[in-house]
Amino acid sequence: MSKVRIATTWLDGCSGCHMSFLDLDERLADVAPHIEMVYGPLVDGKVFPEGVDVTLVEGAVATDEDKKKIRMIRDRSYILVSFGDCAVTANVPGMRNQFKVKDVLKRGYLENSSQNSELPSIGVPHLLERARPVHEFVSVDVFLPGCPPPTEAILFAISELLAGRVPDLKGRARFGA
């Protein structure tokens, strides 16, 4: 039996969902023989590969770079999981949506800076007018809510996906928990 190729990534988020994934601790060893981690913050891959079976996407789509990346990831992934509240609803990154981008940048880089106050122009992706959930850009197969999702829900989702089933997460994960 071949291993399931799994990738994880984050867009605009805090990496808390990845930390919850790592909190599986020794239970990760139980699934390790069945998976091949092909991309993510714990893997040294620099380019998102083709033919990924399952991709867990943390974070909202908040920049032009995020938008391009999520479309490429969707094209290269068989199953796409919105991983956590930011990916599912835009959650914390979406809090900036009530303000204009120019005002957000001004507040972050000029008003709150005591040294070298200037707007970045090199190496910083262009912010979209609104941070938005992943499903507003690409189709999503599984929604795994939580901020972050509970480790038990993550383990259940991964186990179900490894068994070839779409996980029914009702009662296992909820928003903000």
C-alpha positions as a Markdown table, in Angstrom:
| # | Residue | x | y | z |
|---|---|---|---|---|
| 1 | Met | 0.0 | 0.0 | 0.0 |
| 2 | Ser | 1.4 | 3.4 | -0.9 |
| 3 | Lys | 1.7 | 6.2 | 1.6 |
| 4 | Val | -0.7 | 9.1 | 1.5 |
| 5 | Arg | 1.1 | 12.3 | 0.4 |
| 6 | Ile | 0.3 | 15.1 | 2.9 |
| 7 | Ala | 1.2 | 18.8 | 2.8 |
| 8 | Thr | 0.5 | 21.6 | 5.2 |
| 9 | Thr | 0.8 | 25.3 | 4.6 |
| 10 | Trp | -0.3 | 28.6 | 6.1 |
| 11 | Leu | -1.3 | 31.8 | 4.5 |
| 12 | Asp | -2.2 | 34.8 | 6.8 |
| 13 | Gly | -2.4 | 33.2 | 10.2 |
| 14 | Cys | -0.4 | 32.7 | 13.4 |
| 15 | Ser | 0.7 | 29.0 | 12.9 |
| 16 | Gly | -1.4 | 28.0 | 15.9 |
| 17 | Cys | -3.1 | 25.3 | 13.9 |
| 18 | His | 0.3 | 23.8 | 13.1 |
| 19 | Met | 1.2 | 23.9 | 16.7 |
| 20 | Ser | -2.0 | 22.0 | 17.5 |
| 21 | Phe | -1.0 | 19.5 | 14.9 |
| 22 | Leu | 2.3 | 19.0 | 16.6 |
| 23 | Asp | 0.5 | 18.6 | 19.9 |
| 24 | Leu | -0.5 | 15.2 | 18.7 |
| 25 | Asp | 2.9 | 14.2 | 20.0 |
| 26 | Glu | 3.4 | 10.4 | 20.0 |
| 27 | Arg | 0.1 | 9.9 | 18.2 |
| 28 | Leu | 1.8 | 11.3 | 15.1 |
| 29 | Ala | 4.0 | 8.2 | 15.3 |
| 30 | Asp | 0.9 | 6.1 | 14.8 |
| 31 | Val | 0.0 | 7.7 | 11.5 |
| 32 | Ala | 3.6 | 8.3 | 10.3 |
| 33 | Pro | 4.0 | 4.9 | 8.7 |
| 34 | His | 1.0 | 5.7 | 6.5 |
| 35 | Ile | 1.9 | 9.2 | 5.3 |
| 36 | Glu | 4.6 | 11.0 | 3.4 |
| 37 | Met | 4.9 | 14.6 | 4.4 |
| 38 | Val | 5.8 | 16.3 | 1.1 |
| 39 | Tyr | 5.5 | 20.0 | 2.1 |
| 40 | Gly | 5.1 | 22.2 | 5.1 |
| 41 | Pro | 7.0 | 24.2 | 7.7 |
| 42 | Leu | 8.6 | 21.0 | 9.1 |
| 43 | Val | 9.7 | 19.8 | 5.6 |
| 44 | Asp | 12.6 | 21.3 | 3.7 |
| 45 | Gly | 10.7 | 21.5 | 0.4 |
| 46 | Lys | 10.8 | 24.9 | -1.3 |
| 47 | Val | 8.3 | 24.3 | -4.0 |
| 48 | Phe | 4.8 | 22.9 | -3.5 |
| 49 | Pro | 4.7 | 19.5 | -5.3 |
| 50 | Glu | 2.3 | 18.1 | -7.8 |
| 51 | Gly | 0.0 | 15.2 | -6.8 |
| 52 | Val | -0.6 | 15.9 | -3.2 |
| 53 | Asp | -3.3 | 13.7 | -1.7 |
| 54 | Val | -4.3 | 15.9 | 1.3 |
| 55 | Thr | -3.4 | 19.5 | 2.0 |
| 56 | Leu | -4.1 | 21.2 | 5.3 |
| 57 | Val | -4.3 | 25.0 | 4.7 |
| 58 | Glu | -4.1 | 27.3 | 7.7 |
| 59 | Gly | -4.8 | 31.0 | 7.4 |
| 60 | Ala | -6.9 | 33.5 | 5.5 |
| 61 | Val | -6.2 | 34.7 | 1.9 |
| 62 | Ala | -5.0 | 38.2 | 2.6 |
| 63 | Thr | -2.4 | 39.1 | -0.1 |
| 64 | Asp | -2.0 | 38.7 | -3.8 |
| 65 | Glu | 0.7 | 36.1 | -3.0 |
| 66 | Asp | -1.8 | 34.1 | -0.9 |
| 67 | Lys | -4.3 | 34.2 | -3.7 |
| 68 | Lys | -1.8 | 32.9 | -6.2 |
| 69 | Lys | -0.5 | 30.3 | -3.8 |
| 70 | Ile | -4.0 | 28.9 | -2.8 |
| 71 | Arg | -5.0 | 28.5 | -6.5 |
| 72 | Met | -1.8 | 26.6 | -7.2 |
| 73 | Ile | -2.2 | 24.4 | -4.1 |
| 74 | Arg | -5.8 | 23.6 | -5.1 |
| 75 | Asp | -4.6 | 22.6 | -8.6 |
| 76 | Arg | -2.0 | 20.3 | -7.1 |
| 77 | Ser | -4.1 | 18.7 | -4.2 |
| 78 | Tyr | -6.7 | 16.0 | -4.4 |
| 79 | Ile | -8.3 | 16.9 | -1.0 |
| 80 | Leu | -8.0 | 20.4 | 0.4 |
| 81 | Val | -8.8 | 21.0 | 4.1 |
| 82 | Ser | -9.5 | 24.5 | 5.5 |
| 83 | Phe | -7.5 | 24.1 | 8.7 |
| 84 | Gly | -8.7 | 26.3 | 11.5 |
| 85 | Asp | -11.0 | 29.4 | 11.8 |
| 86 | Cys | -8.8 | 31.7 | 9.8 |
| 87 | Ala | -9.0 | 29.4 | 6.8 |
| 88 | Val | -12.7 | 28.8 | 7.3 |
| 89 | Thr | -13.9 | 32.3 | 8.1 |
| 90 | Ala | -10.9 | 34.7 | 7.8 |
| 91 | Asn | -11.2 | 35.1 | 11.6 |
| 92 | Val | -8.4 | 37.2 | 13.1 |
| 93 | Pro | -6.8 | 38.3 | 9.8 |
| 94 | Gly | -10.4 | 39.5 | 8.8 |
| 95 | Met | -10.5 | 41.9 | 11.7 |
| 96 | Arg | -8.7 | 44.4 | 9.5 |
| 97 | Asn | -11.5 | 44.2 | 7.0 |
| 98 | Gln | -13.3 | 47.1 | 8.7 |
| 99 | Phe | -10.4 | 49.4 | 7.7 |
| 100 | Lys | -8.9 | 50.6 | 4.4 |
| 101 | Val | -5.6 | 48.9 | 3.5 |
| 102 | Lys | -3.8 | 52.3 | 3.5 |
| 103 | Asp | -5.0 | 53.0 | 7.1 |
| 104 | Val | -3.9 | 49.5 | 8.2 |
| 105 | Leu | -0.4 | 50.1 | 6.7 |
| 106 | Lys | -0.2 | 53.6 | 8.1 |
| 107 | Arg | -1.1 | 52.4 | 11.6 |
| 108 | Gly | 1.3 | 49.4 | 11.6 |
| 109 | Tyr | 4.3 | 51.0 | 9.9 |
| 110 | Leu | 4.1 | 54.7 | 10.7 |
| 111 | Glu | 2.0 | 55.4 | 13.8 |
| 112 | Asn | 3.2 | 52.4 | 15.8 |
| 113 | Ser | 6.9 | 52.7 | 14.9 |
| 114 | Ser | 9.4 | 54.7 | 16.9 |
| 115 | Gln | 12.3 | 54.1 | 14.5 |
| 116 | Asn | 12.7 | 53.8 | 10.8 |
| 117 | Ser | 9.0 | 54.7 | 10.2 |
| 118 | Glu | 8.3 | 54.1 | 6.5 |
| 119 | Leu | 5.9 | 52.0 | 4.4 |
| 120 | Pro | 7.5 | 48.8 | 3.1 |
| 121 | Ser | 8.0 | 48.7 | -0.6 |
| 122 | Ile | 10.3 | 45.7 | -1.3 |
| 123 | Gly | 9.7 | 42.1 | -0.4 |
| 124 | Val | 6.3 | 42.6 | 1.1 |
| 125 | Pro | 3.2 | 41.2 | -0.7 |
| 126 | His | 0.4 | 43.5 | -1.7 |
| 127 | Leu | -2.5 | 43.3 | 0.7 |
| 128 | Leu | -5.9 | 42.5 | -0.7 |
| 129 | Glu | -8.7 | 44.9 | 0.2 |
| 130 | Arg | -10.2 | 42.3 | 2.5 |
| 131 | Ala | -8.8 | 39.1 | 4.2 |
| 132 | Arg | -11.1 | 36.3 | 3.1 |
| 133 | Pro | -11.6 | 32.6 | 3.8 |
| 134 | Val | -10.0 | 30.0 | 1.5 |
| 135 | His | -13.3 | 28.8 | 0.1 |
| 136 | Glu | -14.0 | 32.2 | -1.5 |
| 137 | Phe | -11.1 | 31.5 | -3.9 |
| 138 | Val | -11.0 | 27.7 | -4.4 |
| 139 | Ser | -13.2 | 24.7 | -3.7 |
| 140 | Val | -12.6 | 23.2 | -0.2 |
| 141 | Asp | -13.3 | 19.5 | 0.5 |
| 142 | Val | -13.2 | 19.5 | 4.3 |
| 143 | Phe | -13.7 | 22.3 | 6.9 |
| 144 | Leu | -11.9 | 21.8 | 10.2 |
| 145 | Pro | -12.8 | 24.7 | 12.4 |
| 146 | Gly | -11.3 | 25.8 | 15.7 |
| 147 | Cys | -8.8 | 28.4 | 16.9 |
| 148 | Pro | -6.9 | 26.2 | 16.8 |
| 149 | Pro | -8.7 | 22.9 | 16.1 |
| 150 | Pro | -8.5 | 20.5 | 19.0 |
| 151 | Thr | -5.9 | 17.8 | 18.5 |
| 152 | Glu | -8.5 | 15.1 | 18.8 |
| 153 | Ala | -10.4 | 16.6 | 15.8 |
| 154 | Ile | -7.2 | 16.9 | 13.8 |
| 155 | Leu | -6.3 | 13.2 | 14.5 |
| 156 | Phe | -9.8 | 12.1 | 13.6 |
| 157 | Ala | -9.8 | 14.1 | 10.4 |
| 158 | Ile | -6.4 | 12.7 | 9.3 |
| 159 | Ser | -7.4 | 9.1 | 10.3 |
| 160 | Glu | -10.6 | 9.3 | 8.3 |
| 161 | Leu | -8.8 | 10.8 | 5.3 |
| 162 | Leu | -6.2 | 8.0 | 5.5 |
| 163 | Ala | -9.0 | 5.5 | 5.5 |
| 164 | Gly | -10.4 | 7.0 | 2.3 |
| 165 | Arg | -13.4 | 8.6 | 4.1 |
| 166 | Val | -14.5 | 12.2 | 4.3 |
| 167 | Pro | -14.5 | 13.1 | 8.0 |
| 168 | Asp | -17.8 | 14.0 | 9.6 |
| 169 | Leu | -16.5 | 16.6 | 12.1 |
| 170 | Lys | -19.9 | 17.4 | 13.7 |
| 171 | Gly | -19.5 | 17.5 | 17.4 |
| 172 | Arg | -15.7 | 17.1 | 17.2 |
| 173 | Ala | -14.7 | 20.7 | 16.3 |
| 174 | Arg | -16.3 | 24.1 | 16.6 |
| 175 | Phe | -15.4 | 27.7 | 15.9 |
| 176 | Gly | -13.2 | 29.4 | 18.4 |
| 177 | Ala | -12.4 | 26.3 | 20.4 |
